[in-house]
Amino acid sequence: MTSETQAKSPGQPPAAGASLRRWLPLALLGGLMALAFGMGWHEYLSFKTIGLNYAALKGFISANLVVALLLYVLAYIAVVALSLPGGLIMTLAGGLLFGWQIGAPATVVGATIGATIIFLIAKTSFGEALAAKAGPWLGKLREGFHENALSYLLFLRLVPAFPFVVVNLAPALLGVPLRTYVIGTLLGIIPGTTAFSFAGAGLGSVVEAQNAAHAACVAANPGTAEASCPYTIDTSALVTKELLIAFALLGVVALIPVAIKKWSSRNAV
């Protein structure tokens, strides 16, 4: 038996090994998503959970800032990577618990890493394979997107009309390079993250007032507290029409280089 044969014979065939490396990350991610939703972990991503534990969380952060910040970033990575609902709540909570000066950068880092995990898994598992099998229409779309990938990605990140999980996956199908994806994601989520972290930082008095009202209600209704004492903080009021318009205008600004490039190419002598 030759050395070449000996090198090839043990273990899995090359094709099987490549297939395993390609699909295993996607299977693991899908399994974790199913576990998270099946166990109902996403239901804890609420202001009720954060509000009722506000004093304890603030005390832990005060005594263990670095550890608490690391745990927050890891939790945000998990929320984004597993596409769990509650990103806005997490962002507001980061500002509430850490202050927007610390909460906003930590959120940007966590969201960028989580989004990059999804991007890499989608790109390696089915992104390139789907592009190879798709018709010429996808090829033209990939080519056009690739020419102005950073501007398009900034537009998608800045304009809140596009779901975060969709913007995480679409670039993987459109051949966006990893470096461009990371830069576009990092820069594109800074304005929104900073705005909502700042808003969250101002909710401390609101949470304390709601906690006091909720505790009084529970004391007055010990047998029916769950039904009689809802814990409500209306965070939807923070997402104003003016804020959405501002994000949309930022998205339009991101497309200005694309428009200039197209205008110049059409009017070139």
N, C-alpha and C positions, 0 to 999 in steps of 0.2 A: 504494500500500500504506500503510495507516494505521500510526501509531506503535504502537498496541495489537497489531496483527498482527505487526509486526516484533519486538515484545518476546516474543511467544509462539512464533514460528516457529523460531528457532535452538535448537540443543541438543536434549536429551531432552525428551519429553513430561513434564508434571508428574507423571502417574501413574507413569511409569517411574522418574523420579528419586526419588519417594517410596518406591517399592518397593525401589530400590537402597539407599537410606539405611536401610531397615528390615531387609533381609536380609544386607547386606554384613558388618556386624559379626559376626553369627552364623556366616556362612560362614568368615570369617577365624579366628574362635575355633575352629571345628570343624577347620579345616585345620591350625592350630597343634597342637591336641590329637592329631590323627592323626600329625603329624610327630613329636611328642614320644614317643608310644608306639611308632611305627614305628622310630624310631632307638634305642629302648631307653633314653632319657634317664632315665626314672623308675627304672631299676634302680640308678642311682647314688645314689638317696635311701635310703641304708642306713648303719647304724652302722659297717659295715666300711669304707666309703669315708671316713667322717669319722674313725674311729679310726686307720686307717693313715696318715692325713695330719694327725693331731692336732698334732704338734709344729710342722709347717710352717704350719698354719692359725693356731695361737697366736702364732707368730713374726710372721706377716703382720699379724694384728690388733694386736699390740703396737706395730708400726711404723706402721700405717695404720688407726687405729681408725675414723675417720669414713668412709673409703672402704669398709672392710670391713663396717661397719654398713649402709651404703647398699646394698652388693651383697647382703647377707643379706636386707634388706627387699625388694629387687627379686626375689630368688630366691623368697621366700615368696609374693609377689604372683603370680608365674608359677605356682607349685605350686597355689595355690588357684584361680586363674582358669582353669587348664587341667585342674582336677580330677584332678591326679596323686596317686597314693597316696604317703604319706610325711609327712603333716602332723605326726604325733606325733614322728617322727624329727627333723624340722626344729625343732620346738619344744624338744625335749630338747637338740638341738645348739646352739640359741641360748643356752640356759642354760649348757651346758658350755663354750662358747667365749667368751661375753661376760659370764657371770655373770647370775644371774636378775634383778638390778636393772636391767640394760640389755637383756638378752635378752627379758624378758617384754614391756616396752613396745614394743620393735621388732617382736616377733611379732604383738602386737595390731594395730599399725598395718598391717603387711603383710597379715595375714589379713583385716582389715576392707576394705582397698582391693581385694584380690583378689575377695572376696565381692561387693563393690559392683559390680565390673566384670561379673560373671556376672549379677547382678540387673538391671542396666541393659540388658544385651544381651537377656536373656530377656524383660524387660518391653516393650521396644520392638519386638522381633522377632515374638513370638507371644503374649505375655501378654495385652495388651489385645484383640487380635483374637480369641483363644480365648474370652475372657470375653464378648465381644459375641455370639459364635455359640453359646455354651453355653446350656443350659437354665436354668430358674429355680432349680434346686438349687444351681448354682454361684453364682448371684446372691445367694442367701440365705447361702451360706457366706462369700462375700466381704463381705457386709454385717455378719455377725456377727464376722468376723475383724477388720474395719476398726474396729469400735467399741472393741475392746480390743487393737489391733494390737501395741502395745509390750509388754503383759503376755504375750500369746501368743508373741511373738517371743523374749522373754527366756526363757520356758519352753522353747522349742525349742532355744535356744542352750545353756542350762544343763544340760539333761538329755541325757546322752551316748547315749541310745537312738536318736537320730535322726541319720542320716548328714549330715555337714557339707554335702555337695553338694546334698542334698535340701532342707535348710533354706535354702540359697542360692536355689533355684529357686522353691519353693512361694510365698513372699511376692510374687513377681512375678506369679503367676497369681491371687493373692488381693487385688490392688489395694493393697498396702501402700505408703504414700508413701515417697519416697526418704529424707527426713529421719528418719522413724521407723525405717526399715530400718537406716540407718547407726548411729543411737543404740542400737537394740536389739542390733545385732551387736557394736558396740564394747563395750558394758557386759556383754553376755551371755557373751563369750568371755574376759573378764578373769579370773574365778576359775580356770577350767581351765588357761588359759595360764600363769598365775602358778604354779599347783601343779606343772605339768610342767616349767616352766623352773627352778623351785627344785630339783626332782628331778634335772634334767639337770646343774645346777651341782655336784651332789655326785658325779657320775660320773667326775671327773677321775682319781682313783686307780684306779678300775675299768678305765678305758681304758688307762692306763699299764701296769697289770699284764697286761692282755690283750695289749697290744702286745709286751711282753717275752716272754710265753709263746709268742705267734705267731712272733716272730722266732727264738726258740730252736728251735721245731718246724721252721721252714723251713730253718734251718741244718742240722738233723739229717736232713732228708728233702729234699734238693735236687731229686731227680728226680720226686717225687710230692707236692710241697708243696701243690698245689691240692686234692688229694683227702685228704691226711693231716692238713692243718692248717686246719680250718675256723675262721673268725673269728666268734665268737659272744658277744654281750652281750644277755642276756635282759631287754629293756625291758618285756616283758609283765608282769613281776613288779611294775612300778611302778603298774600300773592295778589297784588293789586293790578288793575289794568295798566296803570302808569309804569309799573315795574316790568310787566310783560312787553310793553311797547319799547321801553328802554333796551331790553335784551334783544328785541327784534331789530332795532336800529343798529346795535352793535354787530349783529349778524350781517346786516347790509354793508356795513363798513368793511367787514372781513372779505366781502365779495368785490370790493372796488378794484383790487389788483387784477382779478380775473376779467372784469369788464374792460379795464384799460388795455390789457393784453389782447383781448378779442378785438377791440376797436382799432388798436394799432395794426394788427395783422390784416384787418379788412381794408385799412386805408393806407397800407404800405405801397410805395411807388413801385 
